[in-house]
């Protein structure tokens, strides 16, 4: 870099206001160069206009200056004295930023070469310069100007009378670097404080770098540093000009136009200038993501404990991250794609963590506008996907209409991945709305199946069939079983195609098939399907492709070749993820590995009820399911707190369901202490409104009735949650599980009212009339069996004809045999013995009594065992077998006493 390259832009170097030659001697006589003894002695300086009235840098001005460049022209036209200044050996000129050569003294005579035409700010010449620090030659930002009080002008030294060689300037500057610093430090600070107090203007509060000690400079040295502007610089410093600042240990204080020149130059650290320009946008984004990551890592733990301190800390971290994102979004330094990404990220966090739906919609709308302007197709689709989720919370009908529009647009542009994404989102909305089996919901699924068949995407087709089967299973239509079996058959026809096999899909398909068999009460088929499910789970237990932490299901989608406008990127990984090969992936949320094993344990326990020879084996299996669901390591990945809470609530709901099943089986075995333990466990957990709440209430009524607290049991069965309308539907719930529980509660009321202390024939007749149309044609076989058993056992006024009693007993016996329900079969055989063979002598009566006793022992219910033993003893006594009858009666009394002792639960 040359000396001229180092000069900052400004006025033409060497061109000055025109004056007559007759005035030059007089000016030289009036303005001789004299060194000053201090900073406060200055002389008046006359200002002259520019040449020809043009300002710095004008084209005509440059032309005139170039035409007048003769060897002696600068001296002839100079308005400054030509007296030769005397420089001290340590007199610096602050151009040492650009050189580090050894110092040499200045020559004592100026060179008479023509001054080069260079744009220079003359104010640069009157600054007080100091040694620089090493920089990377980046231009510092202009510093704010502070005006000091006008002072009398010093005598002016014309730099244009001399052309100083670059080497001499560098040598003198480096020599001065060792001597000048200490003497100026205190004086500069005092002058800076004085300027601030006088003019009350804002200045950067930055401390200068410490300077090494230096001998006291002479008055001549001080005078030599105070070089002022030429008189042609009438308007003073111009803020619009970018000057090359000397990077020394201080920064200057300049004055605006029209004001006097400052008395001194005050400077601030150049390194402090650089710290003032640190880019904070990346820092804000990093802090926000770190806060979110730290909060999401602890979300699973917080969701399980929900302690006030942990929740507060989590919300604090999320609020900090949102604040950083908000500040970044309000910055004017965002390029378009970053702005769209920030809007998407900010809105997603708002939707996941807060209830600020309107603010999230505003951010998403802003991002969509940016995406449409700059054709960010991937971010636009992702923002629209998230916007539909917010709109569904506020207006479901409008969300469905907007989804149809987006599906049409994606179909028109042949963006198949986003067609899948929007259609799956629509199916999820139907499931949340309770309209999963409606025509529009099923039509949406069938369209997806058609697209998957056309594009030859097997796994996608299997997933759609699974969703349709689950929708039919959720309903209670007459042909639901055929519809579900059809969906399962459509999925299983691809079982020999490797592309259709994913671990999660295979397990879900087997779970659906097993659940369908359990709903049909086909327990033999259920046992076979359970063994297949267990084998599959053992196969995928240690499979690395199915993580025990992640709940994501990745469905492969064929990638579009030569897609001019890519619609997938790293920013769409929450919905659509780009793959490495020829497939991309649609990201769905599904059951995790531990949750799948827990569901398998639940179904295993239900199947074991009908085939187990060991009493209580189902309770052991369900206890294992509860242990898996309460495992603290389950689902410990990064996730927002609402998602972690939803997962924890789902696991808690399944665990509570298992506790209810354990309690019901314990009631069947007359283990009322265990029932009380289950109720205590369910009471500590906050039950959401739904079928689990009603199931817990039903278990409470069973406990009251089984412990002979019939009055309290009647109060429970008359609870409003068991109330039904005239159509048999629950008044406060639409679940078919709650409907069945309401029917069972009414049947228990009829049985309790057979007691003389609670007898009410009118209410009994009213309940029977109400239940008859609901139970005779009920699709659930267990409900029909229970209804027939109640009618066969109760006493009415007038009583039922014997033929109707026999018909009810026959239906109950056939149903119990079909379902392999030993408890139902025991009750049916003992009722038949009481109704048909009471006081009857014969082999048939004895066989009936023995059959009832055998089934009661299989069921494990102490109360029914004691009843069966008593009736068998009576039949044996009528047949003349007194010894056996006596022994059987003693067993019946012992069982009755044991059943009574078990009811004494505190």
C-alpha positions in Angstrom: 0.0 0.0 0.0 1.4 3.4 -1.0 1.1 6.6 0.9 -1.6 7.9 -1.4 -3.6 4.7 -1.0 -3.6 5.2 2.7 -5.0 8.7 2.5 -8.8 8.9 3.4 -11.3 10.4 0.9 -11.9 14.1 1.1 -10.8 17.2 -0.8 -8.3 17.2 -3.6 -4.9 17.0 -2.2 -2.8 20.1 -3.3 -5.7 22.2 -4.7 -6.6 25.3 -2.7 -8.6 28.5 -3.0 -7.2 30.9 -5.5 -5.4 34.1 -4.3 -3.4 36.8 -6.0 0.3 36.5 -5.7 0.5 39.9 -4.2 -1.3 38.6 -1.1 1.1 35.7 -0.5 4.1 37.6 0.9 1.8 39.5 3.2 0.1 36.3 4.5 3.5 34.7 4.9 4.6 37.6 7.0 1.4 37.6 9.1 1.5 33.8 9.7 5.0 32.7 10.4 5.4 29.3 12.0 6.2 29.6 15.6 6.1 26.8 18.1 3.7 27.3 21.0 4.4 26.8 24.6 1.0 25.4 25.4 -2.3 24.3 23.9 -4.2 27.4 24.8 -2.2 29.9 22.6 -3.8 29.9 19.1 -4.0 32.4 16.2 -6.8 33.5 14.0 -7.3 31.5 10.8 -9.0 33.0 7.7 -11.3 30.7 5.7 -11.7 30.9 1.9 -14.3 29.4 -0.4 -13.6 26.5 -2.7 -12.1 26.9 -6.2 -14.7 28.0 -8.7 -17.5 27.4 -6.1 -17.3 23.6 -6.4 -17.1 21.3 -3.4 -14.8 18.4 -2.9 -14.8 15.6 -5.5 -16.8 17.5 -8.2 -15.9 16.4 -11.7 -15.2 19.9 -13.0 -13.2 20.6 -9.9 -11.1 17.6 -10.7 -10.6 18.6 -14.3 -9.4 22.1 -13.2 -7.1 20.6 -10.7 -5.6 18.3 -13.2 -5.1 21.0 -15.8 -3.3 23.3 -13.3 -0.8 20.6 -12.2 2.5 22.3 -13.0 5.6 21.9 -11.0 5.4 25.2 -9.2 1.6 25.7 -9.3 0.8 24.4 -5.9 3.2 26.9 -4.3 2.0 29.7 -6.4 -1.6 29.2 -5.7 -1.3 28.2 -2.0 -3.1 30.4 0.5 -0.7 29.2 3.2 2.7 30.5 4.1 5.7 28.8 2.6 7.8 29.1 5.7 9.6 25.9 6.3 8.5 24.2 9.5 11.0 22.8 11.9 10.1 19.2 12.9 11.5 17.6 16.0 13.1 14.2 15.7 10.2 12.6 17.5 7.4 14.4 15.6 4.9 11.8 14.4 2.5 11.8 11.6 -0.1 9.1 12.1 0.2 7.1 9.1 2.0 4.3 10.8 -1.0 2.0 10.5 0.2 1.1 7.1 3.9 0.7 7.7 6.3 -0.6 10.4 9.7 0.4 8.9 12.4 1.9 11.2 12.1 5.6 11.9 14.3 8.3 10.3 14.1 12.0 10.7 12.2 14.2 8.3 14.3 16.1 5.7 14.7 19.8 6.4 13.6 20.9 3.0 10.4 20.1 1.2 10.3 18.5 -2.2 9.0 20.6 -5.1 7.1 17.8 -6.9 3.5 18.3 -8.1 1.0 17.3 -5.4 -1.0 14.3 -6.6 -4.7 14.6 -7.1 -6.1 12.5 -4.2 -9.4 12.9 -2.3 -8.5 13.8 1.3 -10.4 15.1 4.1 -8.3 18.1 5.3 -9.6 17.6 8.8 -7.4 14.5 8.7 -4.3 16.7 8.8 -5.2 18.6 12.0 -5.8 15.5 14.2 -3.6 14.5 17.0 -2.2 11.1 16.1 -0.8 8.4 18.3 0.7 5.0 17.6 -1.8 2.4 16.2 -2.6 -1.1 17.2 -2.4 -3.9 14.7 -5.6 -4.5 12.9 -6.9 -6.4 10.0 -7.4 -3.2 7.9 -11.1 -3.1 8.4 -12.5 0.3 8.3 -14.0 1.2 11.7 -17.4 2.8 11.8 -17.6 6.6 12.0 -17.5 7.8 15.6 -20.0 10.3 17.1 -18.8 13.9 17.1 -18.5 16.0 20.3 -18.4 19.7 20.0 -16.0 21.6 22.2 -16.1 25.3 22.8 -14.8 27.5 20.0 -11.2 28.6 20.6 -8.9 31.0 18.8 -7.3 29.3 15.8 -3.7 28.2 15.9 -1.2 29.1 13.2 -1.7 26.8 10.3 1.0 24.6 8.9 0.5 23.9 5.2 1.3 20.3 4.4 0.9 21.1 0.8 4.1 23.1 0.8 6.0 19.9 1.3 5.7 16.4 -0.3 7.0 14.2 2.5 8.4 10.9 1.4 6.6 7.8 2.6 9.7 6.2 4.1 10.5 9.2 6.2 6.9 9.3 7.5 7.1 5.7 8.5 10.5 6.1 10.2 9.4 9.2 12.2 6.1 7.5 13.2 7.7 4.4 14.6 10.3 6.4 16.5 7.6 8.4 18.1 5.7 5.2 19.2 8.2 4.8 22.1 8.0 8.3 23.5 4.6 10.0 23.1 2.0 8.0 25.1 2.3 8.7 28.8 2.4 12.5 28.6 -0.9 12.7 26.7 -3.0 10.2 28.7 -4.1 12.4 31.6 -4.5 15.6 29.5 -6.7 13.7 27.0 -9.0 12.4 29.7 -9.4 15.9 31.2 -10.2 17.5 27.9 -12.8 14.7 27.1 -14.5 15.3 30.4 -14.5 19.0 29.8 -16.1 18.6 26.4 -18.8 16.4 27.8 -19.7 18.8 30.6 -19.8 21.8 28.3 -21.9 20.5 25.5 -23.9 17.6 27.2 -23.7 15.3 24.1 -23.7 11.5 24.2 -20.3 9.8 23.7 -19.4 6.1 23.9 -18.4 5.1 27.4 -15.3 3.0 26.6 -12.0 3.1 28.4 -8.8 3.5 26.5 -6.1 0.9 26.6 -3.4 1.5 29.2 -0.4 3.2 27.8 3.2 2.7 28.8 5.2 5.4 30.5 6.9 8.0 28.4 9.1 11.0 29.1 7.5 14.4 29.2 7.3 15.9 25.8 8.3 19.5 25.1 6.0 22.3 24.2 7.3 22.1 20.7 6.2 18.5 20.5 2.8 19.4 21.7 2.5 22.2 19.1 3.6 19.9 16.3 0.7 17.5 16.9 -2.0 20.2 16.7 -2.4 20.4 12.9 -5.6 22.0 11.8 -7.7 22.1 8.7 -6.9 24.5 5.9 -9.2 27.5 5.5 -10.9 26.0 2.5 -12.6 23.5 4.9 -15.2 26.1 5.9 -18.0 23.8 6.9 -15.9 21.6 9.1 -16.4 17.8 9.4 -18.9 16.2 7.1 -20.6 13.1 8.6 -21.5 11.6 5.3 -17.8 11.1 4.4 -16.2 7.8 5.4 -12.8 8.6 6.8 -10.0 6.2 7.4 -9.7 6.3 11.2 -6.2 5.9 12.7 -6.4 2.7 14.9 -4.6 4.0 17.9 -5.4 3.8 21.5 -8.1 6.5 21.3 -10.7 7.9 18.9 -11.1 11.5 18.1 -13.7 14.1 19.0 -14.7 16.2 16.0 -17.1 19.1 15.5 -20.0 19.5 13.1 -20.3 22.1 10.4 -20.6 25.8 11.2 -18.9 25.5 14.6 -15.4 26.3 15.8 -12.7 23.7 15.8 -12.0 21.8 19.0 -9.2 22.7 21.2 -7.9 19.1 21.4 -8.5 15.6 20.1 -10.0 13.0 22.5 -9.8 9.4 21.5 -11.2 6.0 22.7 -9.9 2.5 22.3 -10.1 1.0 18.8 -10.7 -2.5 20.2 -13.7 -1.0 22.1 -15.0 0.2 18.7 -14.9 -3.3 17.4 -16.7 -4.8 20.4 -19.5 -2.3 19.8 -20.1 -3.9 16.4 -20.4 -7.5 17.5 -23.2 -9.3 15.7 -25.8 -10.3 18.3 -28.2 -12.2 16.0 -26.4 -15.5 15.9 -25.9 -15.2 19.7 -29.6 -14.7 20.2 -30.5 -17.7 18.1 -27.9 -20.0 19.8 -29.1 -18.9 23.3 -32.8 -19.6 22.3 -32.0 -23.1 20.9 -29.9 -23.9 24.0 -32.8 -22.9 26.3 -35.2 -25.0 24.3 -32.9 -28.0 24.3 -32.3 -27.8 28.0 -36.0 -27.5 28.7 -37.0 -30.3 26.4 -34.4 -32.6 27.9 -36.0 -32.3 31.3 -39.6 -32.4 30.0 -40.1 -36.1 30.7 -39.0 -35.8 34.3 -41.1 -32.7 34.8 -44.1 -34.3 33.3 -43.9 -37.3 35.8 -43.3 -35.2 38.9 -45.0 -31.8 38.0 -43.5 -30.1 41.0 -43.9 -26.4 41.2 -40.2 -25.6 41.2 -39.4 -27.8 38.1 -42.4 -26.5 36.2 -41.4 -22.9 37.0 -37.8 -23.6 35.9 -39.0 -25.2 32.6 -41.3 -22.2 31.9 -38.4 -19.8 32.6 -36.2 -21.5 30.1 -38.9 -21.5 27.4 -39.7 -17.9 28.1 -36.1 -16.9 27.8 -35.8 -18.7 24.4 -39.0 -17.1 23.2 -37.7 -13.7 24.2 -34.5 -14.3 22.2 -36.5 -15.3 19.2 -38.7 -12.3 19.5 -35.8 -9.9 19.6 -34.2 -11.7 16.6 -37.4 -11.4 14.6 -37.7 -7.7 15.3 -34.2 -7.2 14.0 -33.7 -5.5 10.6 -30.7 -7.8 9.8 -32.7 -10.8 8.7 -32.4 -12.1 5.2 -35.6 -13.6 3.8 -35.1 -17.3 4.4 -33.9 -16.7 8.0 -36.9 -14.5 8.6 -39.3 -17.3 7.3 -37.4 -19.9 9.4 -37.6 -17.8 12.5 -41.3 -17.2 12.0 -41.9 -20.9 11.7 -39.8 -21.7 14.8 -41.3 -19.0 16.9 -44.9 -20.1 16.0 -44.1 -23.7 16.6 -42.9 -23.0 20.1 -45.9 -20.8 20.8 -48.3 -23.5 19.7 -46.5 -26.3 21.7 -45.7 -24.4 24.9 -48.3 -21.6 25.2 -51.9 -20.7 24.5 -51.1 -17.7 22.3 -52.8 -19.0 19.2 -53.4 -15.5 17.7 -49.8 -14.5 18.0 -48.7 -17.8 16.5 -51.0 -17.2 13.6 -49.6 -13.7 13.1 -46.0 -15.1 13.0 -47.0 -17.9 10.6 -48.8 -15.4 8.3 -45.7 -13.2 8.2 -43.6 -16.2 7.3 -45.9 -17.4 4.6 -45.9 -14.0 2.9 -42.1 -14.0 2.9 -42.1 -17.5 1.5 -44.5 -16.6 -1.3 -42.4 -13.6 -2.2 -39.1 -15.5 -2.4 -40.6 -18.8 -3.5 -39.6 -20.9 -0.4 -41.9 -23.8 -1.2 -40.7 -26.0 1.6 -41.1 -23.4 4.3 -44.4 -22.3 2.9 -45.9 -25.8 3.1 -44.5 -26.3 6.6 -45.9 -23.0 7.8 -49.3 -23.8 6.3 -49.2 -27.2 8.0 -48.6 -25.6 11.3 -51.2 -22.9 10.6 -53.9 -25.5 10.1 -53.2 -26.9 13.5 -53.7 -23.5 15.1 -56.8 -22.9 13.1 -58.3 -26.2 14.2 -58.0 -25.2 17.8 -59.9 -22.0 17.1 -62.3 -23.0 14.3 -62.4 -26.7 13.3 -64.8 -26.1 10.3 -62.6 -23.4 8.8 -59.5 -25.7 9.3 -61.2 -28.5 7.3 -62.0 -26.1 4.5 -58.5 -24.7 4.4 -57.0 -28.2 4.4 -59.1 -29.1 1.3 -57.6 -26.0 -0.4 -54.1 -26.9 0.4 -54.6 -30.5 -0.7 -55.9 -29.3 -4.0 -52.9 -27.0 -4.5 -50.4 -29.7 -3.6 -52.2 -32.2 -5.9 -52.1 -29.7 -8.8 -48.4 -29.1 -8.4 -47.8 -32.8 -8.0 -46.2 -32.4 -4.6 -47.2 -35.9 -3.4 -45.3 -35.8 0.0 -47.3 -32.8 1.0 -50.5 -34.3 -0.2 -49.9 -37.2 2.2 -49.0 -34.8 5.0 -52.2 -32.7 4.7 -54.4 -35.8 4.3 -52.9 -37.4 7.4 -53.5 -34.1 9.2 -57.1 -34.2 8.1 -57.5 -37.7 9.3 -56.1 -36.7 12.7 -58.6 -33.8 12.9 -61.4 -36.3 12.2 -60.2 -38.6 15.0 -60.0 -35.7 17.5 -63.5 -34.5 16.5 -65.0 -37.9 17.1 -66.0 -38.3 13.4 -63.4 -40.8 12.4 -65.9 -43.2 10.9 -67.9 -40.6 9.0 -68.1 -40.6 5.2 -65.7 -37.7 4.7 -63.1 -39.2 7.0 -63.2 -42.6 5.3 -63.2 -41.0 1.9 -60.0 -39.1 2.8 -58.3 -42.4 3.8 -59.4 -44.1 0.7 -57.9 -41.3 -1.4 -54.6 -41.8 0.3 -54.8 -45.5 -0.3 -55.4 -44.9 -4.0 -52.4 -42.5 -4.2 -50.2 -45.1 -2.4 -51.3 -47.8 -4.8 -50.6 -45.6 -7.8 -47.1 -44.6 -6.6 -46.3 -48.2 -5.4 -45.7 -47.2 -1.8 -46.5 -50.3 0.1 -45.8 -49.1 3.7 -48.0 -46.1 3.2 -50.9 -48.3 2.0 -50.5 -50.5 5.1 -50.6 -47.5 7.4 -53.8 -46.2 5.7 -55.5 -49.5 6.1 -54.5 -49.6 9.8 -56.0 -46.2 10.3 -59.3 -47.2 8.6 -59.5 -50.4 10.6 -59.0 -48.5 13.9 -61.7 -46.0 12.9 -64.2 -48.9 12.3 -63.1 -50.6 15.6 -63.9 -47.4 17.5 -67.5 -47.4 16.3 -70.4 -49.7 17.2 -72.0 -50.2 13.8 -73.5 -53.5 12.9 -71.0 -54.4 10.2 -67.9 -53.1 12.1 -66.4 -56.6 12.3 -66.5 -57.1 8.5 -65.0 -53.7 7.8 -62.1 -54.2 10.2 -61.4 -57.7 8.9 -61.4 -56.3 5.3 -58.8 -53.6 6.3 -56.6 -56.2 8.0 -56.9 -58.5 4.9 -55.9 -55.6 2.6 -52.8 -55.0 4.7 -51.9 -58.6 5.1 -51.9 -59.3 1.4 -48.6 -57.5 1.2 -47.0 -59.6 4.0 -44.5 -61.2 1.5 -43.3 -57.8 0.2 -40.3 -56.5 2.2 -41.2 -52.9 1.3 -44.4 -53.2 3.4 -42.7 -54.3 6.5 -41.7 -51.9 9.2 -41.4 -53.0 12.9 -44.0 -50.5 14.1 -46.4 -51.3 11.4 -46.1 -55.1 11.9 -46.7 -54.7 15.7 -49.7 -52.3 15.2 -51.3 -54.7 12.6 -51.0 -57.6 15.1 -52.4 -55.5 17.9 -55.4 -54.5 15.8 -56.1 -58.1 14.8 -55.9 -59.2 18.4 -58.2 -56.4 19.6 -60.7 -57.4 16.9 -60.8 -61.0 18.1 -61.2 -59.8 21.7 -64.2 -57.6 20.7 -65.7 -60.7 19.0 -65.2 -62.8 22.1 -63.3 -65.3 20.0 -60.9 -66.2 22.7 -59.5 -69.3 20.9 -58.5 -67.2 18.0 -57.2 -64.5 20.3 -54.9 -67.0 22.0 -53.4 -68.0 18.6 -53.0 -64.4 17.6 -51.4 -63.6 20.9 -48.7 -66.1 20.4 -47.9 -64.6 17.0 -47.7 -61.1 18.6 -45.4 -62.4 21.3 -43.0 -63.9 18.8 -42.9 -60.7 16.8 -42.2 -58.6 19.9 -39.3 -60.9 20.8 -38.0 -60.5 17.3 -37.9 -56.7 17.4 -36.9 -56.4 21.0 -33.3 -55.6 20.2 -33.8 -54.2 16.7 -31.7 -51.1 16.3 -34.1 -49.5 13.7 -36.8 -49.2 16.4 -35.4 -47.1 19.2 -36.8 -47.5 22.7 -36.8 -43.7 23.1 -38.2 -42.4 19.9 -41.9 -42.5 19.1 -41.4 -41.6 15.4 -42.7 -43.7 12.6 -41.0 -43.0 9.2 -43.1 -43.9 6.2 -41.0 -44.1 3.0 -42.2 -41.9 0.0 -40.6 -42.2 -3.4 -38.6 -39.1 -4.3 -39.6 -37.1 -7.4 -36.7 -37.2 -9.9 -35.5 -33.9 -11.3 -37.8 -31.8 -9.1 -37.2 -28.2 -10.2 -38.6 -26.8 -6.9 -37.6 -29.0 -4.0 -40.2 -29.1 -1.3 -38.2 -30.8 1.4 -35.3 -29.5 3.4 -33.9 -29.6 6.8 -36.5 -27.1 7.9 -39.3 -29.6 7.2 -37.9 -32.5 9.2 -40.8 -32.3 11.7 -43.3 -33.3 9.0 -41.3 -34.6 6.0 -37.7 -35.8 6.2 -35.3 -36.1 3.3 -33.7 -39.5 3.0 -30.3 -40.5 1.7 -31.4 -42.8 -1.1 -34.4 -42.7 -3.5 -36.9 -42.3 -0.7 -38.0 -39.5 1.6 -40.0 -40.0 4.8 -43.2 -38.9 6.3 -42.9 -38.5 10.0 -45.7 -39.8 12.2 -46.1 -40.2 15.9 -46.7 -43.8 16.9 -46.4 -46.1 19.9 -43.0 -46.5 21.3 -41.3 -49.9 21.9 -42.1 -50.0 25.6 -45.7 -48.8 25.1 -46.2 -51.6 22.5 -44.9 -54.2 25.0 -47.2 -52.7 27.7 -50.2 -53.0 25.3 -49.2 -56.6 24.6 -49.2 -57.4 28.3 -52.7 -55.8 28.7 -54.1 -58.1 25.9 -52.2 -61.1 27.3 -53.9 -60.6 30.6 -57.3 -60.4 29.1 -56.7 -63.6 27.1 -55.4 -65.4 30.2 -58.7 -64.7 31.9 -60.4 -67.3 29.7 -57.8 -70.0 29.5 -55.6 -69.8 32.5 -55.7 -72.6 35.0 -53.8 -70.6 37.6 -56.0 -68.1 39.5 -54.7 -64.6 39.5 -52.2 -65.1 36.6 -53.8 -62.2 34.7 -53.1 -59.8 37.6 -49.4 -60.7 37.5 -49.3 -59.9 33.8 -51.1 -56.6 34.2 -48.7 -55.7 37.1 -45.8 -56.1 34.7 -47.6 -53.8 32.2 -47.9 -51.2 35.0 -44.2 -51.5 35.7 -43.3 -50.9 32.1 -45.5 -47.9 31.8 -44.1 -46.3 35.0 -40.5 -46.8 33.9 -38.7 -43.5 34.2 -36.4 -44.3 31.3 -39.4 -44.6 28.9 -39.7 -41.8 26.5 -36.8 -39.8 27.8 -35.9 -38.1 24.5 -36.1 -34.4 23.7 -39.7 -33.3 23.5 -41.8 -30.2 24.6 -43.6 -30.4 28.0 -47.1 -30.6 26.5 -46.0 -33.6 24.4 -44.3 -35.2 27.4 -47.5 -34.5 29.5 -49.7 -36.1 26.8 -47.4 -39.1 26.7 -47.3 -39.3 30.5 -51.1 -39.0 30.7 -51.6 -41.7 28.1 -49.2 -44.0 30.0 -51.0 -43.1 33.3 -54.4 -43.8 31.6 -53.3 -47.3 30.5 -51.7 -47.9 33.9 -55.0 -46.9 35.6 -56.9 -49.2 33.2 -54.6 -52.1 34.2 -55.3 -51.2 37.9 -59.1 -51.4 37.3 -58.6 -54.8 35.6 -56.6 -56.0 38.5 -59.3 -54.8 40.9 -62.1 -56.4 39.0 -60.3 -59.8 38.9 -59.5 -59.5 42.6 -63.3 -58.9 43.2 -64.0 -62.0 41.2 -61.7 -63.9 43.5 -63.2 -62.2 46.6 -59.8 -60.5 47.4 -61.4 -57.3 48.7 -58.2 -56.1 50.3 -56.5 -56.1 46.9 -59.5 -54.2 45.5 -59.1 -51.6 48.2 -55.4 -51.3 47.3 -56.3 -50.7 43.6 -58.9 -48.1 44.6 -56.3 -46.3 46.7 -53.9 -46.3 43.8 -56.6 -44.9 41.5 -57.7 -42.3 44.0 -54.2 -40.8 44.3 -54.2 -40.3 40.5 -56.3 -37.5 39.0 -58.6 -39.2 36.6 -59.6 -37.2 33.5 -63.2 -37.0 32.5 -63.9 -40.1 30.4 -64.4 -43.8 30.6 -61.5 -44.3 33.1 -63.3 -42.0 35.6 -66.5 -44.1 35.1 -64.5 -47.3 35.3 -63.1 -46.3 38.7 -66.5 -45.4 39.9 -67.8 -48.8 38.8 -65.0 -50.6 40.7 -66.0 -48.5 43.8 -69.6 -49.8 43.5 -68.4 -53.4 43.1 -66.3 -53.0 46.2 -69.2 -51.6 48.2 -71.6 -54.3 47.0 -69.0 -57.2 47.5 -68.3 -56.1 51.1 -72.0 -56.2 51.9 -72.5 -52.4 52.1 -75.6 -52.5 49.9 -76.9 -49.1 50.9 -73.6 -47.4 49.8 -73.5 -49.5 46.7 -77.0 -48.3 45.7 -75.8 -44.7 46.1 -72.9 -45.4 43.8 -75.1 -47.1 41.1 -77.4 -44.1 41.1 -74.6 -41.7 40.4 -75.4 -39.2 37.6 -72.4 -40.6 35.6 -74.4 -43.8 35.2 -77.5 -42.0 34.1 -78.8 -42.9 30.6 -81.4 -41.3 28.2 -84.3 -43.1 26.7 -82.1 -44.4 23.9 -79.8 -46.0 26.3 -76.9 -43.6 25.7 -75.1 -42.0 28.6 -76.1 -38.4 29.2 -72.6 -37.1 29.8 -70.5 -39.3 27.5 -70.7 -40.8 24.1 -68.3 -43.7 24.7 -69.6 -47.2 24.1 -67.6 -48.3 27.2 -69.5 -45.9 29.4 -72.8 -47.2 27.8 -72.0 -50.7 28.8 -71.0 -49.6 32.3 -74.3 -47.8 32.7 -76.2 -51.0 31.8 -74.2 -53.0 34.3 -74.8 -50.5 37.0 -78.6 -50.7 36.4 -78.5 -54.6 36.5 -76.6 -54.4 39.8 -79.3 -52.2 41.2 -81.9 -54.8 40.3 -79.9 -57.5 42.0 -79.5 -55.4 45.2 -83.2 -54.6 45.3 -83.9 -58.4 45.7 -82.8 -57.9 49.3 -85.7 -57.5 51.7 -84.1 -54.4 53.2 -83.8 -52.7 49.8 -86.8 -54.2 48.0 -88.6 -51.9 45.5 -90.8 -53.8 43.0 -91.9 -50.6 41.2 -88.4 -49.4 40.5 -87.3 -52.9 39.6 -90.1 -53.2 37.0 -89.3 -49.7 35.6 -85.6 -50.6 35.2 -86.4 -53.9 33.5 -88.7 -52.1 31.0 -85.9 -49.6 30.3 -83.2 -52.2 29.9 -85.1 -54.8 27.8 -84.6 -53.1 24.4 -81.0 -52.2 25.3 -79.9 -55.6 26.3 -81.7 -58.1 24.2 -80.1 -56.9 20.9 -76.9 -55.6 22.4 -73.8 -56.3 20.2 -71.8 -57.2 23.2 -72.3 -60.8 24.1 -71.3 -60.3 27.8 -74.1 -57.7 28.2 -76.7 -60.2 26.9 -75.4 -63.0 29.1 -75.5 -60.7 32.2 -79.1 -59.6 31.4 -80.3 -63.2 31.0 -78.7 -64.2 34.3 -80.4 -61.4 36.2 -83.8 -62.2 34.7 -83.3 -65.9 35.5 -82.4 -65.3 39.1 -84.7 -62.5 40.4 -88.1 -62.8 41.9 -90.8 -60.6 40.4 -94.4 -59.9 41.4 -96.0 -61.4 39.5 -93.2 -64.0 38.8 -92.0 -64.9 35.4 -93.3 -68.0 33.7 -91.1 -71.0 34.0 -90.7 -71.2 30.2 -89.2 -67.7 30.2 -86.9 -68.5 33.0 -85.7 -71.6 31.1 -85.2 -69.5 28.0 -83.1 -67.0 29.9 -81.0 -69.8 31.5 -80.5 -71.4 28.1 -79.3 -68.2 26.6 -76.9 -67.5 29.4 -75.5 -71.0 29.4 -74.9 -70.9 25.7 -73.3 -67.5 25.8 -71.0 -68.5 28.7 -69.8 -71.6 26.8 -69.2 -69.6 23.7 -67.1 -67.0 25.6 -65.3 -69.7 27.8 -66.2 -67.5 30.8 -65.9 -69.8 33.8 -67.4 -67.2 36.1 -70.5 -66.8 34.0 -70.8 -70.5 33.6 -70.6 -71.1 37.3 -73.4 -68.6 38.0 -75.6 -70.0 35.2 -75.3 -73.6 36.4 -76.0 -72.8 40.1 -79.0 -70.7 39.1 -80.3 -73.5 37.0 -79.8 -75.9 39.9 -81.8 -73.6 42.2 -84.6 -72.9 39.8 -85.1 -76.3 38.1 -83.8 -78.9 40.6 -84.7 -77.6 44.0 -86.1 -80.4 46.1 -85.8 -82.8 43.2 -84.6 -86.3 43.8 -82.7 -87.9 40.9 -79.5 -88.3 39.1 -80.1 -85.2 36.9 -80.4 -82.9 39.9 -77.2 -84.4 41.5 -75.3 -83.9 38.2 -76.5 -80.3 38.0 -75.3 -79.6 41.6 -71.9 -81.3 41.0 -71.4 -79.3 37.7 -72.2 -76.0 39.5 -69.7 -76.8 42.3 -67.0 -77.7 39.8 -67.4 -74.5 37.8 -67.5 -72.4 41.0 -64.2 -73.9 42.1 -62.7 -73.0 38.7 -63.9 -69.4 39.0 -62.3 -69.0 42.4 -65.2 -66.9 43.8 -65.6 -67.8 47.5 -69.2 -66.7 47.7 -70.3 -68.7 44.8 -68.2 -71.7 45.9 -70.0 -71.7 49.3 -73.4 -71.4 47.6 -72.6 -74.3 45.3 -71.3 -76.5 48.1 -74.5 -75.8 50.1 -76.7 -76.8 47.2 -74.6 -79.9 46.5 -74.9 -80.9 50.2 -78.7 -80.6 50.0 -78.8 -82.8 46.8 -76.6 -85.4 48.4 -78.7 -85.5 51.5 -81.8 -86.0 49.4 -80.1 -88.9 47.6 -79.2 -90.5 51.0 -75.5 -89.7 51.0 -75.5 -88.1 54.4 -71.7 -88.5 55.2 -70.7 -86.8 51.9 -73.4 -84.2 52.4 -72.2 -83.4 55.9 -68.6 -83.0 54.7 -69.8 -80.8 51.7 -71.8 -78.7 54.0 -68.8 -78.1 56.3 -66.8 -77.0 53.3 -69.6 -74.6 52.3 -69.7 -73.1 55.8 -65.9 -72.7 55.9 -65.9 -71.0 52.5 -68.8 -68.7 53.6 -66.9 -67.7 56.8 -63.8 -67.0 54.8 -65.7 -64.9 52.3 -67.2 -63.0 55.2 -63.8 -62.4 56.8 -62.4 -61.0 53.5 -65.2 -58.4 53.5 -63.9 -56.9 56.7 -61.7 -54.5 55.0 -60.8 -51.2 56.7 
